[in-house]
Amino acid sequence: MFRGSFARRGKEGASVQQIQIVIRDKDGIHARPAGVLVKKMQEFPCAVTVEKGDKKADCKKLFALMKLAIKQGESITLTAEGEQEEAALAAAQEVFRETGL
């Protein structure tokens, strides 16, 4: 479930795009869909991070993402900052839809 997209100001006044997602998959974010997400995010030049509570990980690094141990029902925030940030988050939303996360 997606909770929309919103922008805020990042470092040096640059725009930052964010979306919140509630994980639906009974297994949470596991290796296969995490790999699909990481591979897709690596196609974009912007920085993409995922936050769960007070923990944050680079969404372009599989082990960093897996270390968050994101479970079903948990809410995460994806943040993109830089060139093609909106396209990166749109692609992330598509990955979550396609993989059933």
PyMOL commands that place a pseudoatom at each C-alpha (Angstrom):
pseudoatom trace, name=CA, resn=MET, resi=1, chain=A, elem=C, hetatm=0, pos=[0.000, 0.000, 0.000]
pseudoatom trace, name=CA, resn=PHE, resi=2, chain=A, elem=C, hetatm=0, pos=[1.408, 3.378, -1.003]
pseudoatom trace, name=CA, resn=ARG, resi=3, chain=A, elem=C, hetatm=0, pos=[0.850, 6.472, 1.060]
pseudoatom trace, name=CA, resn=GLY, resi=4, chain=A, elem=C, hetatm=0, pos=[1.605, 8.980, -1.639]
pseudoatom trace, name=CA, resn=SER, resi=5, chain=A, elem=C, hetatm=0, pos=[4.545, 10.994, -2.693]
pseudoatom trace, name=CA, resn=PHE, resi=6, chain=A, elem=C, hetatm=0, pos=[5.765, 14.188, -1.184]
pseudoatom trace, name=CA, resn=ALA, resi=7, chain=A, elem=C, hetatm=0, pos=[8.700, 16.537, -1.582]
pseudoatom trace, name=CA, resn=ARG, resi=8, chain=A, elem=C, hetatm=0, pos=[10.846, 18.216, 1.018]
pseudoatom trace, name=CA, resn=ARG, resi=9, chain=A, elem=C, hetatm=0, pos=[14.044, 20.216, 1.019]
pseudoatom trace, name=CA, resn=GLY, resi=10, chain=A, elem=C, hetatm=0, pos=[17.268, 18.280, 1.349]
pseudoatom trace, name=CA, resn=LYS, resi=11, chain=A, elem=C, hetatm=0, pos=[20.861, 19.332, 1.633]
pseudoatom trace, name=CA, resn=GLU, resi=12, chain=A, elem=C, hetatm=0, pos=[21.653, 22.750, 0.231]
pseudoatom trace, name=CA, resn=GLY, resi=13, chain=A, elem=C, hetatm=0, pos=[17.965, 23.396, -0.504]
pseudoatom trace, name=CA, resn=ALA, resi=14, chain=A, elem=C, hetatm=0, pos=[17.654, 20.672, -3.150]
pseudoatom trace, name=CA, resn=SER, resi=15, chain=A, elem=C, hetatm=0, pos=[14.312, 18.960, -3.612]
pseudoatom trace, name=CA, resn=VAL, resi=16, chain=A, elem=C, hetatm=0, pos=[13.894, 15.452, -2.196]
pseudoatom trace, name=CA, resn=GLN, resi=17, chain=A, elem=C, hetatm=0, pos=[11.084, 13.078, -3.186]
pseudoatom trace, name=CA, resn=GLN, resi=18, chain=A, elem=C, hetatm=0, pos=[9.668, 10.520, -0.750]
pseudoatom trace, name=CA, resn=ILE, resi=19, chain=A, elem=C, hetatm=0, pos=[7.027, 7.814, -0.678]
pseudoatom trace, name=CA, resn=GLN, resi=20, chain=A, elem=C, hetatm=0, pos=[5.782, 5.694, 2.191]
pseudoatom trace, name=CA, resn=ILE, resi=21, chain=A, elem=C, hetatm=0, pos=[4.951, 2.048, 1.651]
pseudoatom trace, name=CA, resn=VAL, resi=22, chain=A, elem=C, hetatm=0, pos=[3.370, -0.571, 3.912]
pseudoatom trace, name=CA, resn=ILE, resi=23, chain=A, elem=C, hetatm=0, pos=[4.739, -4.041, 3.174]
pseudoatom trace, name=CA, resn=ARG, resi=24, chain=A, elem=C, hetatm=0, pos=[2.019, -6.567, 2.280]
pseudoatom trace, name=CA, resn=ASP, resi=25, chain=A, elem=C, hetatm=0, pos=[4.010, -9.719, 1.513]
pseudoatom trace, name=CA, resn=LYS, resi=26, chain=A, elem=C, hetatm=0, pos=[3.739, -12.297, 4.308]
pseudoatom trace, name=CA, resn=ASP, resi=27, chain=A, elem=C, hetatm=0, pos=[7.513, -12.832, 4.109]
pseudoatom trace, name=CA, resn=GLY, resi=28, chain=A, elem=C, hetatm=0, pos=[8.330, -9.117, 4.174]
pseudoatom trace, name=CA, resn=ILE, resi=29, chain=A, elem=C, hetatm=0, pos=[11.124, -7.895, 1.910]
pseudoatom trace, name=CA, resn=HIS, resi=30, chain=A, elem=C, hetatm=0, pos=[13.037, -11.080, 1.162]
pseudoatom trace, name=CA, resn=ALA, resi=31, chain=A, elem=C, hetatm=0, pos=[15.929, -11.811, -1.200]
pseudoatom trace, name=CA, resn=ARG, resi=32, chain=A, elem=C, hetatm=0, pos=[14.176, -12.160, -4.564]
pseudoatom trace, name=CA, resn=PRO, resi=33, chain=A, elem=C, hetatm=0, pos=[12.084, -8.962, -4.536]
pseudoatom trace, name=CA, resn=ALA, resi=34, chain=A, elem=C, hetatm=0, pos=[14.877, -7.083, -2.782]
pseudoatom trace, name=CA, resn=GLY, resi=35, chain=A, elem=C, hetatm=0, pos=[17.204, -8.070, -5.630]
pseudoatom trace, name=CA, resn=VAL, resi=36, chain=A, elem=C, hetatm=0, pos=[14.675, -6.848, -8.196]
pseudoatom trace, name=CA, resn=LEU, resi=37, chain=A, elem=C, hetatm=0, pos=[14.334, -3.519, -6.365]
pseudoatom trace, name=CA, resn=VAL, resi=38, chain=A, elem=C, hetatm=0, pos=[18.104, -3.040, -6.017]
pseudoatom trace, name=CA, resn=LYS, resi=39, chain=A, elem=C, hetatm=0, pos=[18.703, -3.829, -9.685]
pseudoatom trace, name=CA, resn=LYS, resi=40, chain=A, elem=C, hetatm=0, pos=[16.018, -1.339, -10.758]
pseudoatom trace, name=CA, resn=MET, resi=41, chain=A, elem=C, hetatm=0, pos=[17.324, 1.429, -8.447]
pseudoatom trace, name=CA, resn=GLN, resi=42, chain=A, elem=C, hetatm=0, pos=[20.846, 0.974, -9.818]
pseudoatom trace, name=CA, resn=GLU, resi=43, chain=A, elem=C, hetatm=0, pos=[19.520, 2.200, -13.178]
pseudoatom trace, name=CA, resn=PHE, resi=44, chain=A, elem=C, hetatm=0, pos=[19.061, 5.718, -11.763]
pseudoatom trace, name=CA, resn=PRO, resi=45, chain=A, elem=C, hetatm=0, pos=[21.769, 8.306, -11.010]
pseudoatom trace, name=CA, resn=CYS, resi=46, chain=A, elem=C, hetatm=0, pos=[20.026, 9.710, -7.906]
pseudoatom trace, name=CA, resn=ALA, resi=47, chain=A, elem=C, hetatm=0, pos=[20.609, 8.519, -4.360]
pseudoatom trace, name=CA, resn=VAL, resi=48, chain=A, elem=C, hetatm=0, pos=[17.784, 6.255, -3.141]
pseudoatom trace, name=CA, resn=THR, resi=49, chain=A, elem=C, hetatm=0, pos=[17.457, 5.255, 0.488]
pseudoatom trace, name=CA, resn=VAL, resi=50, chain=A, elem=C, hetatm=0, pos=[14.943, 3.228, 2.465]
pseudoatom trace, name=CA, resn=GLU, resi=51, chain=A, elem=C, hetatm=0, pos=[14.133, 4.010, 6.087]
pseudoatom trace, name=CA, resn=LYS, resi=52, chain=A, elem=C, hetatm=0, pos=[12.498, 1.759, 8.662]
pseudoatom trace, name=CA, resn=GLY, resi=53, chain=A, elem=C, hetatm=0, pos=[12.101, 3.485, 11.987]
pseudoatom trace, name=CA, resn=ASP, resi=54, chain=A, elem=C, hetatm=0, pos=[15.454, 5.015, 12.854]
pseudoatom trace, name=CA, resn=LYS, resi=55, chain=A, elem=C, hetatm=0, pos=[17.425, 2.740, 10.488]
pseudoatom trace, name=CA, resn=LYS, resi=56, chain=A, elem=C, hetatm=0, pos=[18.382, 3.748, 6.959]
pseudoatom trace, name=CA, resn=ALA, resi=57, chain=A, elem=C, hetatm=0, pos=[19.911, 1.821, 4.050]
pseudoatom trace, name=CA, resn=ASP, resi=58, chain=A, elem=C, hetatm=0, pos=[21.128, 2.472, 0.521]
pseudoatom trace, name=CA, resn=CYS, resi=59, chain=A, elem=C, hetatm=0, pos=[18.466, 1.023, -1.781]
pseudoatom trace, name=CA, resn=LYS, resi=60, chain=A, elem=C, hetatm=0, pos=[21.151, 0.178, -4.353]
pseudoatom trace, name=CA, resn=LYS, resi=61, chain=A, elem=C, hetatm=0, pos=[22.896, -2.310, -2.047]
pseudoatom trace, name=CA, resn=LEU, resi=62, chain=A, elem=C, hetatm=0, pos=[21.236, -5.682, -1.460]
pseudoatom trace, name=CA, resn=PHE, resi=63, chain=A, elem=C, hetatm=0, pos=[22.856, -6.528, 1.872]
pseudoatom trace, name=CA, resn=ALA, resi=64, chain=A, elem=C, hetatm=0, pos=[22.119, -3.080, 3.282]
pseudoatom trace, name=CA, resn=LEU, resi=65, chain=A, elem=C, hetatm=0, pos=[18.448, -3.464, 2.338]
pseudoatom trace, name=CA, resn=MET, resi=66, chain=A, elem=C, hetatm=0, pos=[18.222, -7.023, 3.697]
pseudoatom trace, name=CA, resn=LYS, resi=67, chain=A, elem=C, hetatm=0, pos=[19.846, -5.964, 6.976]
pseudoatom trace, name=CA, resn=LEU, resi=68, chain=A, elem=C, hetatm=0, pos=[16.763, -3.842, 7.754]
pseudoatom trace, name=CA, resn=ALA, resi=69, chain=A, elem=C, hetatm=0, pos=[14.732, -7.089, 8.093]
pseudoatom trace, name=CA, resn=ILE, resi=70, chain=A, elem=C, hetatm=0, pos=[11.528, -5.422, 6.897]
pseudoatom trace, name=CA, resn=LYS, resi=71, chain=A, elem=C, hetatm=0, pos=[8.476, -7.507, 7.816]
pseudoatom trace, name=CA, resn=GLN, resi=72, chain=A, elem=C, hetatm=0, pos=[4.853, -7.657, 6.686]
pseudoatom trace, name=CA, resn=GLY, resi=73, chain=A, elem=C, hetatm=0, pos=[2.793, -4.717, 7.950]
pseudoatom trace, name=CA, resn=GLU, resi=74, chain=A, elem=C, hetatm=0, pos=[5.788, -2.472, 8.540]
pseudoatom trace, name=CA, resn=SER, resi=75, chain=A, elem=C, hetatm=0, pos=[5.913, 0.990, 7.009]
pseudoatom trace, name=CA, resn=ILE, resi=76, chain=A, elem=C, hetatm=0, pos=[9.012, 2.152, 5.161]
pseudoatom trace, name=CA, resn=THR, resi=77, chain=A, elem=C, hetatm=0, pos=[9.945, 5.441, 3.527]
pseudoatom trace, name=CA, resn=LEU, resi=78, chain=A, elem=C, hetatm=0, pos=[11.786, 5.540, 0.220]
pseudoatom trace, name=CA, resn=THR, resi=79, chain=A, elem=C, hetatm=0, pos=[13.686, 8.769, -0.406]
pseudoatom trace, name=CA, resn=ALA, resi=80, chain=A, elem=C, hetatm=0, pos=[15.232, 9.824, -3.705]
pseudoatom trace, name=CA, resn=GLU, resi=81, chain=A, elem=C, hetatm=0, pos=[17.493, 12.834, -4.098]
pseudoatom trace, name=CA, resn=GLY, resi=82, chain=A, elem=C, hetatm=0, pos=[19.124, 14.006, -7.293]
pseudoatom trace, name=CA, resn=GLU, resi=83, chain=A, elem=C, hetatm=0, pos=[18.706, 13.568, -11.011]
pseudoatom trace, name=CA, resn=GLN, resi=84, chain=A, elem=C, hetatm=0, pos=[15.669, 11.469, -12.035]
pseudoatom trace, name=CA, resn=GLU, resi=85, chain=A, elem=C, hetatm=0, pos=[14.394, 11.197, -8.448]
pseudoatom trace, name=CA, resn=GLU, resi=86, chain=A, elem=C, hetatm=0, pos=[10.719, 11.136, -9.448]
pseudoatom trace, name=CA, resn=ALA, resi=87, chain=A, elem=C, hetatm=0, pos=[11.330, 8.467, -12.084]
pseudoatom trace, name=CA, resn=ALA, resi=88, chain=A, elem=C, hetatm=0, pos=[13.253, 6.350, -9.562]
pseudoatom trace, name=CA, resn=LEU, resi=89, chain=A, elem=C, hetatm=0, pos=[10.384, 6.412, -7.073]
pseudoatom trace, name=CA, resn=ALA, resi=90, chain=A, elem=C, hetatm=0, pos=[7.846, 5.649, -9.799]
pseudoatom trace, name=CA, resn=ALA, resi=91, chain=A, elem=C, hetatm=0, pos=[9.975, 2.655, -10.799]
pseudoatom trace, name=CA, resn=ALA, resi=92, chain=A, elem=C, hetatm=0, pos=[10.211, 1.555, -7.151]
pseudoatom trace, name=CA, resn=GLN, resi=93, chain=A, elem=C, hetatm=0, pos=[6.420, 1.695, -6.832]
pseudoatom trace, name=CA, resn=GLU, resi=94, chain=A, elem=C, hetatm=0, pos=[6.128, -0.468, -9.939]
pseudoatom trace, name=CA, resn=VAL, resi=95, chain=A, elem=C, hetatm=0, pos=[8.562, -3.019, -8.474]
pseudoatom trace, name=CA, resn=PHE, resi=96, chain=A, elem=C, hetatm=0, pos=[6.501, -3.175, -5.265]
pseudoatom trace, name=CA, resn=ARG, resi=97, chain=A, elem=C, hetatm=0, pos=[3.324, -3.733, -7.315]
pseudoatom trace, name=CA, resn=GLU, resi=98, chain=A, elem=C, hetatm=0, pos=[4.879, -6.363, -9.610]
pseudoatom trace, name=CA, resn=THR, resi=99, chain=A, elem=C, hetatm=0, pos=[6.518, -8.367, -6.810]
pseudoatom trace, name=CA, resn=GLY, resi=100, chain=A, elem=C, hetatm=0, pos=[3.519, -8.186, -4.499]
pseudoatom trace, name=CA, resn=LEU, resi=101, chain=A, elem=C, hetatm=0, pos=[5.386, -6.479, -1.727]
for i in range(1, 101): cmd.bond("trace and resi %d" % i, "trace and resi %d" % (i + 1))
show_as sticks, trace
zoom trace
